[in-house]
Amino acid sequence: MTERARPNGVADHLLLANTPWAVGARLLLLALASLVLVYGRDPALHSGFHAGLLWRNALPVFLLLLLLYGFSGRTLLSILLGTGVTWLVFSVNAIKELNMGEPLMPGDLVLVHQVLHNIGFFAHYTGHRRVLLLLAMLVFAGLLWLVWKLEKRWFRLRWMPRLGLVALSLVMLITLHRGNGFWQEAYANEGLVGYQPWAPLEAVEKVGFMAGLVRMTQDYQITLPKADKALVAHFAESHADDVQARMERKLPAELPDIVVVQSEAFFDPGVLKGVNFGEFTPNFERLAATGITGSLTTPTYGGGTIRTEFETLTGYPMQAFQSVVYPYYGLVRPWMPSVPRRLQAFGYSTTLFHPFLGSFWNRDQVMPQLGFEHLHFVQDFGDAQHAGAYVSDHALFDYVLAHLDANSHQPQYAMVITMENHGPWNNDPGALARVLDGHPLPSGLSPAGTGELTYYLSHLVNGDQALGDFAKQLLARPHWTVLVFYGDHLPALPHAFSDLGFDDGKGDTEEHTRYLLVSNRPLVPRHADLSSYDLPGLLFDVTGLPEDGYLALASTIRQAWAQDHYEHGPHFGQIQFNAAILEVNCGHKLSKTGKCKRHLLPVADSISSHAH
């Protein structure tokens, strides 16, 4: 070929690249790559050949590859980049399933910036260090650059067909996400046999991760459900005297200091086979025997702390808002009559103590909206003693005691969120393992299970000792003081839990944490199994503080439920969920008749005027 003939040869190649056969071959290659990717990464597709499930799982990946091909015009580059993105998504999903007992869900997208800004923290869960992750990213980037340079330019489509592919893939991705037209029918129950929206982990194990994620994005389009107003109003009217009595309570002559401790991953391992109750938490059991205690049902497992946190601060059940995964992103509003906001209106100073980054879970932005005047995050703890990676519970509690003593001129509300026993729990506890002397681990543990339980129990025993010391000093104060202590969720100990099993035969995500409420004033000990959203009502009942809005209704519902001997739980649960939905949709606390009346005073002003 002469130099003059070469341009014509290039033109022939370009013509070949844009023939329908050539384009069709490349699209077929993208489709095959997407099928291989999801089949290779998703064990849910290995139990048998299900063509319907396979294409429903492969479709989102194919549309991603198609979009990349439209932008780049390079087939191999699109497949390589799409493979990297798909591998990353499946890997993150596997980590979340292992540590939290649930798959990636649409609401997790709000946490992308959290992961990027706290990559060191999340890197612990991958089993790799930041340097290795950075090295892997650099190698992959280098590979992408190499393919970009080597893939021949004459195989690229002209810009018009590429623009059409970009438009087509974007339209299909958007309509797939929204569940428009055919897509809603394609991912309905008939096509995804076994899909259960209330059990996302079991759902993706049956229908595949990608298909389950598509279905969840379609289901999550409704942000807030509508409330059954008649159901709430009927209950309020039939229990008008009880609701009125709660609203008309007089403030106690002496307002108690209130300390609420949310203990990271606290639960009693006595629910495990071969472990006795209280064996590793003797101080908790001793305190619990003097007050109100029981099991605590929380809305998360292994992580997602803010779900439990939100329930205990507002009384709103997360289960009422199925489309909301992380309440600190989009659900919290400044008007919400939270516990600290109500107490602030009574004259309390409200303070949050959390020895970790304020930006984590968006707490530095959200907590002031929920009524906290003072925030103490990790930078305020200076060189406080650590137990493992985080500030120890001993150091945290000492810091809280010093704060209470320095601010005794007004009633105090302190929310304390611990960090010592935060996961991952497959690390070496180091010298802290000495606290397990005299506490032998149960038999039947694998090496992995032994490692998990040793790390967790070392911090649990250390934290239980810190609780005992803290409660002794806190309740010895002459001022009336109330202490609430609870676990936010079970730890993710997959190997240990699998090795031992639970006494009741249930799975790890079905087990409960524990709580206690004690005081240095006379308190009749009793047992009551609760959900974390019941704790605000319990606190106001014990202290005799007036309630209003949803909180008064929720406490009345709980009382009626108990008087019914818990025989009609689902009915009372629906009333409470609908009351929460109604108040959140209203954007204002409910009236005593269970109705939305926006012309009422703002919550703080209303409570203040009532108190005075």
C-alpha positions as CSV (number, residue, x, y, z in Angstrom):
1,M,0.0,0.0,0.0
2,T,1.4,3.4,-1.0
3,E,1.3,6.5,1.2
4,R,-1.4,7.9,-1.1
5,A,-3.6,4.9,-0.8
6,R,-3.5,4.8,3.1
7,P,-6.2,7.4,3.7
8,N,-8.6,5.4,1.6
9,G,-7.7,2.3,3.7
10,V,-8.5,4.2,6.9
11,A,-11.7,5.3,5.3
12,D,-12.6,1.7,4.5
13,H,-12.0,0.8,8.1
14,L,-14.2,3.6,9.3
15,L,-16.9,2.6,6.9
16,L,-16.7,-1.0,8.2
17,A,-16.9,0.3,11.8
18,N,-20.2,2.0,11.1
19,T,-22.0,-0.7,9.2
20,P,-25.0,-2.2,11.0
21,W,-23.3,-5.6,11.2
22,A,-20.2,-4.0,12.9
23,V,-22.3,-2.0,15.3
24,G,-24.5,-5.0,16.1
25,A,-21.5,-7.2,16.8
26,R,-20.1,-4.6,19.3
27,L,-23.5,-4.3,21.0
28,L,-23.7,-8.1,21.2
29,L,-20.3,-8.1,22.8
30,L,-21.4,-5.5,25.4
31,A,-24.5,-7.6,26.2
32,L,-22.4,-10.8,26.6
33,A,-20.0,-9.0,28.8
34,S,-22.8,-7.8,31.1
35,L,-24.2,-11.3,31.3
36,V,-20.8,-12.8,32.2
37,L,-20.2,-10.0,34.8
38,V,-23.4,-10.5,36.8
39,Y,-23.4,-14.2,36.6
40,G,-19.8,-14.4,37.8
41,R,-20.3,-12.0,40.7
42,D,-23.8,-13.0,41.9
43,P,-24.1,-16.3,43.8
44,A,-27.9,-15.9,43.6
45,L,-27.8,-16.8,39.9
46,H,-25.8,-20.0,40.4
47,S,-28.6,-22.2,41.8
48,G,-29.9,-22.9,38.4
49,F,-30.3,-21.3,35.0
50,H,-33.1,-18.7,35.1
51,A,-33.1,-16.7,31.9
52,G,-35.6,-14.2,33.2
53,L,-33.5,-13.4,36.3
54,L,-30.3,-13.4,34.3
55,W,-31.4,-10.7,31.9
56,R,-33.1,-8.7,34.6
57,N,-29.8,-8.6,36.5
58,A,-27.7,-8.0,33.5
59,L,-29.8,-5.2,32.0
60,P,-28.5,-2.4,34.3
61,V,-24.9,-3.4,33.7
62,F,-25.6,-3.5,29.9
63,L,-27.1,0.0,30.0
64,L,-24.0,1.2,31.8
65,L,-21.7,-0.3,29.2
66,L,-23.8,1.1,26.5
67,L,-23.6,4.6,28.0
68,L,-19.8,4.3,28.3
69,Y,-19.5,3.1,24.7
70,G,-21.6,6.0,23.5
71,F,-19.3,8.5,25.3
72,S,-16.0,6.9,24.5
73,G,-16.6,5.1,21.2
74,R,-14.3,2.3,22.4
75,T,-15.6,-1.2,23.0
76,L,-12.8,-2.7,25.1
77,L,-12.4,0.4,27.2
78,S,-16.2,0.5,27.9
79,I,-16.1,-3.2,29.0
80,L,-13.0,-2.7,31.2
81,L,-14.4,0.4,32.9
82,G,-17.8,-1.1,33.3
83,T,-16.2,-4.2,34.8
84,G,-14.4,-2.1,37.3
85,V,-17.6,-0.3,38.3
86,T,-19.6,-3.5,38.5
87,W,-16.9,-5.2,40.6
88,L,-16.8,-2.2,43.0
89,V,-20.5,-2.2,43.5
90,F,-20.7,-5.9,44.1
91,S,-17.8,-5.7,46.5
92,V,-19.3,-2.9,48.5
93,N,-22.5,-4.8,48.6
94,A,-20.8,-7.9,50.0
95,I,-19.1,-5.8,52.7
96,K,-22.4,-4.3,53.7
97,E,-24.2,-7.6,53.7
98,L,-21.5,-9.1,56.0
99,N,-21.3,-6.2,58.4
100,M,-24.9,-4.9,58.4
101,G,-27.0,-7.9,57.3
102,E,-28.6,-6.0,54.4
103,P,-27.6,-5.2,50.8
104,L,-26.9,-1.9,49.2
105,M,-30.1,0.0,48.8
106,P,-31.0,3.2,46.9
107,G,-30.8,5.3,50.1
108,D,-27.1,4.4,50.3
109,L,-26.3,6.9,47.5
110,V,-26.5,9.7,50.0
111,L,-23.5,8.3,51.7
112,V,-21.1,8.5,48.8
113,H,-19.5,11.7,50.0
114,Q,-19.3,10.1,53.5
115,V,-17.3,7.2,52.2
116,L,-15.0,9.5,50.2
117,H,-14.4,11.8,53.1
118,N,-13.9,8.9,55.6
119,I,-12.1,6.4,53.3
120,G,-9.7,5.5,56.1
121,F,-12.5,4.5,58.4
122,F,-14.3,2.5,55.8
123,A,-11.1,0.9,54.6
124,H,-11.0,-1.2,57.8
125,Y,-14.1,-3.1,56.6
126,T,-12.4,-4.2,53.4
127,G,-9.5,-5.9,55.2
128,H,-7.1,-3.6,53.3
129,R,-5.1,-0.5,54.2
130,R,-5.6,2.8,52.4
131,V,-2.2,2.4,50.7
132,L,-3.2,-0.9,49.1
133,L,-6.6,0.6,47.9
134,L,-4.8,3.6,46.5
135,L,-2.3,1.3,44.7
136,A,-5.1,-0.8,43.2
137,M,-6.8,2.3,41.9
138,L,-3.6,3.6,40.3
139,V,-3.0,0.2,38.6
140,F,-6.6,0.2,37.3
141,A,-6.3,3.7,36.1
142,G,-3.0,2.8,34.3
143,L,-4.7,-0.2,32.6
144,L,-7.6,2.1,31.4
145,W,-5.1,4.5,29.9
146,L,-3.2,1.7,28.2
147,V,-6.4,0.3,26.6
148,W,-7.5,3.8,25.6
149,K,-4.2,4.3,23.7
150,L,-4.1,0.8,22.1
151,E,-7.7,0.5,21.0
152,K,-7.7,1.6,17.4
153,R,-9.4,4.8,16.6
154,W,-10.9,3.5,13.3
155,F,-13.1,1.2,15.3
156,R,-14.9,4.2,16.8
157,L,-18.4,5.1,15.8
158,R,-19.1,8.5,14.3
159,W,-20.4,11.1,16.7
160,M,-24.0,11.0,15.6
161,P,-24.6,7.2,16.3
162,R,-22.7,7.7,19.6
163,L,-24.9,10.5,20.6
164,G,-27.9,8.3,19.8
165,L,-26.5,5.5,22.0
166,V,-25.9,8.0,24.9
167,A,-29.4,9.3,24.6
168,L,-30.9,5.8,24.4
169,S,-29.0,4.5,27.4
170,L,-29.8,7.5,29.5
171,V,-33.5,7.3,28.7
172,M,-33.6,3.6,29.5
173,L,-31.7,4.1,32.8
174,I,-33.9,6.9,34.0
175,T,-37.1,5.1,33.1
176,L,-35.8,1.8,34.6
177,H,-35.0,3.7,37.8
178,R,-38.4,5.3,37.9
179,G,-40.3,2.1,37.0
180,N,-42.0,3.8,34.0
181,G,-44.1,1.8,31.6
182,F,-42.8,-1.7,30.7
183,W,-40.1,-1.6,33.4
184,Q,-42.5,-1.7,36.3
185,E,-44.1,-4.8,34.9
186,A,-40.8,-6.4,34.0
187,Y,-39.6,-6.1,37.6
188,A,-42.9,-6.9,39.3
189,N,-43.4,-9.9,41.5
190,E,-44.3,-12.1,38.6
191,G,-40.9,-11.6,37.1
192,L,-39.1,-11.6,40.5
193,V,-40.5,-14.6,42.2
194,G,-39.6,-14.6,45.9
195,Y,-38.9,-10.9,46.2
196,Q,-39.9,-9.5,49.6
197,P,-39.6,-5.7,50.1
198,W,-39.6,-6.1,53.9
199,A,-36.6,-8.5,53.8
200,P,-34.1,-7.0,51.3
201,L,-31.3,-9.4,52.1
202,E,-33.4,-12.4,51.6
203,A,-34.9,-10.8,48.5
204,V,-31.6,-10.2,46.7
205,E,-30.5,-13.8,47.6
206,K,-33.5,-15.0,45.7
207,V,-33.7,-12.7,42.7
208,G,-30.1,-11.4,42.4
209,F,-28.5,-8.2,43.6
210,M,-28.9,-6.0,40.5
211,A,-32.5,-7.0,39.9
212,G,-33.3,-6.5,43.6
213,L,-31.6,-3.1,43.5
214,V,-33.7,-2.0,40.4
215,R,-36.9,-3.1,42.2
216,M,-35.9,-1.2,45.3
217,T,-35.2,2.0,43.4
218,Q,-38.7,1.7,41.8
219,D,-40.3,1.0,45.2
220,Y,-38.5,3.9,46.8
221,Q,-39.9,6.5,44.5
222,I,-42.6,7.4,47.2
223,T,-40.7,9.4,49.8
224,L,-43.4,9.6,52.5
225,P,-46.5,7.4,52.7
226,K,-49.9,8.8,53.3
227,A,-51.4,8.4,56.8
228,D,-54.7,6.9,57.7
229,K,-56.0,10.1,59.4
230,A,-59.3,8.4,60.5
231,L,-57.5,5.6,62.2
232,V,-55.4,8.1,64.3
233,A,-58.3,10.4,65.0
234,H,-60.5,7.5,66.1
235,F,-57.9,6.3,68.6
236,A,-57.3,9.8,69.9
237,E,-61.0,10.4,70.4
238,S,-61.6,7.1,72.2
239,H,-58.6,7.7,74.5
240,A,-59.1,11.5,74.9
241,D,-58.9,11.5,78.7
242,D,-55.6,9.6,78.7
243,V,-54.1,11.9,76.0
244,Q,-55.3,15.0,77.8
245,A,-53.9,13.8,81.1
246,R,-50.4,13.5,79.6
247,M,-50.6,16.9,78.1
248,E,-51.7,18.5,81.3
249,R,-49.0,17.1,83.5
250,K,-47.4,19.7,85.8
251,L,-43.6,20.0,85.6
252,P,-41.9,18.3,88.6
253,A,-40.8,20.7,91.3
254,E,-37.2,19.4,90.7
255,L,-36.2,18.7,87.2
256,P,-33.9,15.7,86.9
257,D,-30.6,15.6,85.1
258,I,-31.1,13.1,82.3
259,V,-28.2,11.1,80.8
260,V,-28.9,8.9,77.8
261,V,-26.1,6.5,76.7
262,Q,-26.3,4.9,73.3
263,S,-23.7,2.1,73.6
264,E,-22.1,1.0,70.4
265,A,-23.1,-2.6,69.5
266,F,-24.1,-3.5,73.1
267,F,-26.0,-6.7,73.6
268,D,-25.9,-9.5,76.1
269,P,-24.1,-12.5,74.6
270,G,-26.2,-14.7,76.9
271,V,-28.6,-15.2,74.0
272,L,-25.8,-17.3,72.4
273,K,-25.6,-21.0,73.0
274,G,-23.0,-21.8,75.7
275,V,-23.1,-18.3,77.2
276,N,-24.8,-17.4,80.5
277,F,-26.8,-14.1,80.8
278,G,-24.8,-11.5,82.6
279,E,-21.5,-13.5,82.3
280,F,-19.8,-10.7,80.4
281,T,-22.1,-7.8,81.5
282,P,-22.4,-8.1,85.3
283,N,-22.6,-4.3,85.9
284,F,-25.4,-3.9,83.4
285,E,-27.3,-6.8,85.0
286,R,-26.8,-5.3,88.5
287,L,-28.1,-1.9,87.5
288,A,-30.9,-3.4,85.5
289,A,-32.2,-5.2,88.5
290,T,-32.8,-1.8,90.2
291,G,-34.8,-0.2,87.5
292,I,-36.7,-0.7,84.3
293,T,-35.2,-3.1,81.8
294,G,-35.9,-5.5,79.0
295,S,-35.0,-6.4,75.4
296,L,-34.9,-3.6,72.8
297,T,-35.9,-4.0,69.2
298,T,-33.9,-1.7,67.0
299,P,-34.3,-0.9,63.3
300,T,-30.8,-2.0,62.2
301,Y,-28.1,-4.6,62.5
302,G,-24.3,-4.4,62.5
303,G,-24.3,-0.6,61.6
304,G,-26.7,2.1,60.6
305,T,-26.6,3.5,64.1
306,I,-28.5,6.7,63.2
307,R,-31.6,4.7,62.5
308,T,-31.8,3.7,66.2
309,E,-30.5,7.1,67.2
310,F,-33.3,8.9,65.3
311,E,-36.0,6.7,66.9
312,T,-34.7,7.4,70.5
313,L,-34.5,11.1,69.8
314,T,-37.9,11.5,68.2
315,G,-40.0,8.5,68.9
316,Y,-40.8,8.1,65.2
317,P,-40.6,4.5,64.1
318,M,-38.3,4.0,61.1
319,Q,-40.6,1.2,60.0
320,A,-43.2,3.8,59.2
321,F,-41.0,5.4,56.6
322,Q,-40.0,2.4,54.4
323,S,-38.4,4.6,51.7
324,V,-36.0,6.3,54.2
325,V,-32.8,4.4,54.9
326,Y,-30.8,7.1,56.6
327,P,-33.0,9.6,58.5
328,Y,-30.3,12.2,58.9
329,Y,-30.4,12.7,55.1
330,G,-33.7,14.2,54.1
331,L,-36.1,13.3,56.9
332,V,-34.9,15.4,59.9
333,R,-36.4,18.9,59.9
334,P,-35.8,21.7,62.5
335,W,-39.5,21.8,63.4
336,M,-39.5,18.2,64.8
337,P,-40.4,18.1,68.5
338,S,-37.5,15.9,69.5
339,V,-36.6,14.9,73.1
340,P,-33.8,17.5,73.4
341,R,-36.1,20.2,71.8
342,R,-38.9,19.5,74.3
343,L,-36.5,19.4,77.2
344,Q,-34.9,22.6,76.1
345,A,-38.3,24.3,76.3
346,F,-38.5,23.2,79.9
347,G,-35.2,25.0,80.7
348,Y,-32.7,22.2,80.1
349,S,-29.3,22.6,78.7
350,T,-28.9,20.0,75.9
351,T,-25.5,18.5,75.1
352,L,-24.3,15.8,72.7
353,F,-21.1,13.8,73.5
354,H,-19.6,11.7,70.7
355,P,-15.9,11.0,70.4
356,F,-15.8,10.8,66.7
357,L,-16.0,13.1,63.6
358,G,-18.9,15.5,63.7
359,S,-19.2,15.2,59.9
360,F,-19.8,11.4,60.2
361,W,-23.5,10.6,59.6
362,N,-24.0,14.4,59.1
363,R,-24.4,14.8,62.9
364,D,-22.7,18.3,63.0
365,Q,-25.5,19.6,60.8
366,V,-28.4,17.5,62.1
367,M,-28.0,17.6,65.8
368,P,-28.6,21.4,66.2
369,Q,-31.8,20.9,64.2
370,L,-32.9,18.3,66.7
371,G,-32.4,20.7,69.6
372,F,-28.8,20.2,70.8
373,E,-27.2,23.4,72.0
374,H,-23.7,22.0,72.7
375,L,-21.8,19.5,70.6
376,H,-18.6,17.7,71.7
377,F,-16.9,15.7,69.0
378,V,-13.6,13.9,68.8
379,Q,-11.5,17.1,68.6
380,D,-12.8,18.1,72.1
381,F,-11.4,14.9,73.7
382,G,-7.8,15.8,73.0
383,D,-5.5,13.1,74.1
384,A,-8.2,11.1,75.9
385,Q,-7.3,7.4,76.5
386,H,-8.2,5.0,73.7
387,A,-9.2,1.4,73.9
388,G,-8.2,0.1,70.5
389,A,-9.0,2.5,67.6
390,Y,-11.3,4.8,69.5
391,V,-11.8,6.8,72.7
392,S,-12.5,4.4,75.5
393,D,-15.9,4.4,77.3
394,H,-14.0,5.1,80.6
395,A,-12.5,8.3,79.1
396,L,-15.8,9.3,77.5
397,F,-17.8,8.9,80.8
398,D,-15.2,10.8,82.8
399,Y,-15.5,13.7,80.3
400,V,-19.3,13.6,80.7
401,L,-19.2,13.6,84.5
402,A,-16.8,16.6,84.5
403,H,-19.2,18.5,82.2
404,L,-22.2,17.7,84.4
405,D,-20.3,18.9,87.5
406,A,-19.3,22.1,85.7
407,N,-22.8,23.0,84.6
408,S,-24.9,22.2,87.6
409,H,-26.7,25.6,87.6
410,Q,-29.5,24.3,85.4
411,P,-31.0,20.9,84.5
412,Q,-28.9,18.9,82.1
413,Y,-29.8,16.6,79.2
414,A,-26.8,14.7,77.9
415,M,-26.9,12.3,74.9
416,V,-23.7,10.1,75.0
417,I,-22.8,8.1,71.9
418,T,-20.0,5.7,72.6
419,M,-17.4,4.5,70.0
420,E,-15.1,2.0,71.8
421,N,-16.8,-1.2,70.6
422,H,-17.3,0.0,67.0
423,G,-16.6,-2.6,64.3
424,P,-15.1,-4.2,62.4
425,W,-14.8,-6.9,65.1
426,N,-12.2,-9.1,63.4
427,N,-9.3,-7.2,64.7
428,D,-6.7,-8.1,67.4
429,P,-7.8,-6.6,70.7
430,G,-4.1,-6.6,71.9
431,A,-3.5,-6.1,75.6
432,L,-7.2,-5.4,76.1
433,A,-7.9,-9.2,75.9
434,R,-6.6,-9.5,79.4
435,V,-10.0,-8.4,80.7
436,L,-11.3,-11.8,79.5
437,D,-9.3,-13.6,82.1
438,G,-11.7,-15.7,84.1
439,H,-14.2,-15.5,81.2
440,P,-13.5,-18.4,78.9
441,L,-15.0,-18.3,75.5
442,P,-17.7,-20.9,74.7
443,S,-16.6,-24.1,72.9
444,G,-17.3,-24.8,69.3
445,L,-15.8,-21.6,67.8
446,S,-13.8,-21.6,64.6
447,P,-10.6,-19.6,64.4
448,A,-12.5,-16.8,62.6
449,G,-15.3,-17.0,65.2
450,T,-12.8,-17.0,68.1
451,G,-11.1,-13.8,66.7
452,E,-14.4,-12.0,66.3
453,L,-15.8,-12.9,69.7
454,T,-12.4,-12.2,71.5
455,Y,-12.3,-8.7,70.1
456,Y,-16.0,-7.9,70.7
457,L,-16.1,-9.4,74.3
458,S,-12.9,-7.6,75.3
459,H,-14.4,-4.3,74.5
460,L,-17.8,-5.4,75.9
461,V,-16.3,-6.3,79.3
462,N,-14.2,-3.1,79.4
463,G,-17.3,-1.1,78.5
464,D,-19.4,-2.8,81.1
465,Q,-16.8,-2.0,83.8
466,A,-16.9,1.6,82.6
467,L,-20.7,1.6,82.8
468,G,-20.5,0.4,86.4
469,D,-18.0,3.1,87.4
470,F,-20.0,5.8,85.6
471,A,-23.4,4.8,87.1
472,K,-21.9,4.7,90.6
473,Q,-20.6,8.3,90.4
474,L,-23.6,9.6,88.4
475,L,-26.2,8.2,90.8
476,A,-24.3,9.3,93.9
477,R,-24.9,12.9,93.0
478,P,-27.4,14.7,95.3
479,H,-29.4,16.0,92.4
480,W,-32.1,13.9,91.0
481,T,-30.6,12.0,88.0
482,V,-32.0,9.5,85.5
483,L,-29.8,7.2,83.4
484,V,-30.9,5.5,80.2
485,F,-28.5,3.0,78.7
486,Y,-29.2,0.9,75.6
487,G,-27.4,-0.8,72.7
488,D,-28.0,0.6,69.2
489,H,-27.7,-2.8,67.4
490,L,-26.0,-6.2,67.5
491,P,-22.5,-6.4,66.2
492,A,-21.8,-8.2,62.9
493,L,-20.0,-11.3,64.1
494,P,-21.0,-13.7,61.2
495,H,-18.5,-16.5,62.0
496,A,-19.1,-16.5,65.8
497,F,-22.9,-16.3,65.4
498,S,-22.8,-19.1,62.8
499,D,-20.5,-21.3,65.0
500,L,-22.6,-21.0,68.2
501,G,-26.2,-20.2,67.1
502,F,-28.8,-18.5,69.4
503,D,-30.8,-20.1,72.2
504,D,-34.1,-19.2,70.5
505,G,-33.0,-20.6,67.1
506,K,-33.5,-17.2,65.4
507,G,-31.0,-15.5,63.0
508,D,-28.7,-12.8,64.0
509,T,-30.7,-10.0,62.4
510,E,-33.8,-11.1,64.5
511,E,-32.1,-10.8,67.9
512,H,-32.5,-7.8,70.2
513,T,-30.2,-5.5,72.2
514,R,-30.9,-4.5,75.9
515,Y,-31.8,-1.3,77.7
516,L,-32.1,-0.1,81.2
517,L,-33.5,3.0,83.0
518,V,-32.3,3.7,86.5
519,S,-32.5,6.7,88.9
520,N,-31.2,7.8,92.2
521,R,-34.8,8.4,93.3
522,P,-37.2,5.6,94.2
523,L,-38.2,3.6,91.2
524,V,-40.2,0.4,91.1
525,P,-38.2,-2.3,89.2
526,R,-40.0,-3.9,86.3
527,H,-39.4,-5.7,83.1
528,A,-40.8,-4.3,79.8
529,D,-39.7,-5.3,76.3
530,L,-39.7,-2.3,74.0
531,S,-38.7,-0.9,70.6
532,S,-36.2,1.9,70.5
533,Y,-38.9,4.3,69.5
534,D,-40.7,3.6,72.8
535,L,-37.8,5.0,74.9
536,P,-38.8,8.7,74.7
537,G,-42.3,7.9,76.0
538,L,-40.8,5.8,78.8
539,L,-38.5,8.6,79.8
540,F,-41.2,11.2,80.0
541,D,-43.5,8.8,81.9
542,V,-40.9,8.0,84.5
543,T,-39.9,11.7,85.0
544,G,-43.5,12.9,84.9
545,L,-42.7,15.5,82.2
546,P,-45.7,16.7,80.1
547,E,-46.1,15.2,76.6
548,D,-47.8,16.5,73.6
549,G,-48.3,15.8,69.9
550,Y,-47.3,12.4,68.6
551,L,-45.4,11.6,71.8
552,A,-48.6,11.8,73.9
553,L,-50.4,9.7,71.4
554,A,-47.6,7.1,71.2
555,S,-47.4,6.8,75.0
556,T,-51.2,6.3,75.2
557,I,-51.0,3.7,72.4
558,R,-48.3,1.9,74.3
559,Q,-50.4,2.0,77.5
560,A,-53.5,0.7,75.7
561,W,-51.4,-2.0,74.0
562,A,-50.1,-3.2,77.4
563,Q,-53.7,-3.2,78.9
564,D,-54.7,-5.3,75.9
565,H,-52.1,-7.9,77.1
566,Y,-50.4,-7.4,73.8
567,E,-53.0,-9.5,72.0
568,H,-53.6,-7.0,69.2
569,G,-50.1,-5.8,68.5
570,P,-50.3,-5.3,64.8
571,H,-53.4,-3.1,65.2
572,F,-51.8,-0.8,67.8
573,G,-48.6,-0.8,65.7
574,Q,-50.5,0.5,62.7
575,I,-52.0,3.3,64.8
576,Q,-48.6,4.4,66.0
577,F,-47.0,4.2,62.6
578,N,-49.8,6.2,61.0
579,A,-49.6,8.8,63.8
580,A,-45.9,9.3,63.1
581,I,-46.5,9.5,59.4
582,L,-49.3,12.1,59.9
583,E,-47.2,14.3,62.1
584,V,-44.2,14.2,59.8
585,N,-46.3,14.9,56.8
586,C,-48.0,17.7,58.7
587,G,-44.7,19.4,59.5
588,H,-46.0,20.2,63.0
589,K,-46.9,18.3,66.1
590,L,-50.4,16.8,66.2
591,S,-53.3,18.2,68.2
592,K,-54.8,16.3,71.2
593,T,-57.4,15.0,68.8
594,G,-54.8,13.4,66.6
595,K,-55.2,15.9,63.8
596,C,-52.8,18.2,61.9
597,K,-53.3,21.8,62.8
598,R,-50.6,24.0,61.3
599,H,-52.0,27.2,62.9
600,L,-50.7,26.1,66.3
601,L,-47.7,27.7,67.9
602,P,-44.2,26.3,67.0
603,V,-43.5,23.3,69.2
604,A,-40.9,25.0,71.5
605,D,-43.2,28.0,72.1
606,S,-46.2,25.8,72.6
607,I,-44.4,23.6,75.2
608,S,-43.0,26.7,77.0
609,S,-46.3,28.4,77.3
610,H,-47.9,25.1,78.5
611,A,-45.1,24.6,81.1
612,H,-45.5,28.1,82.5
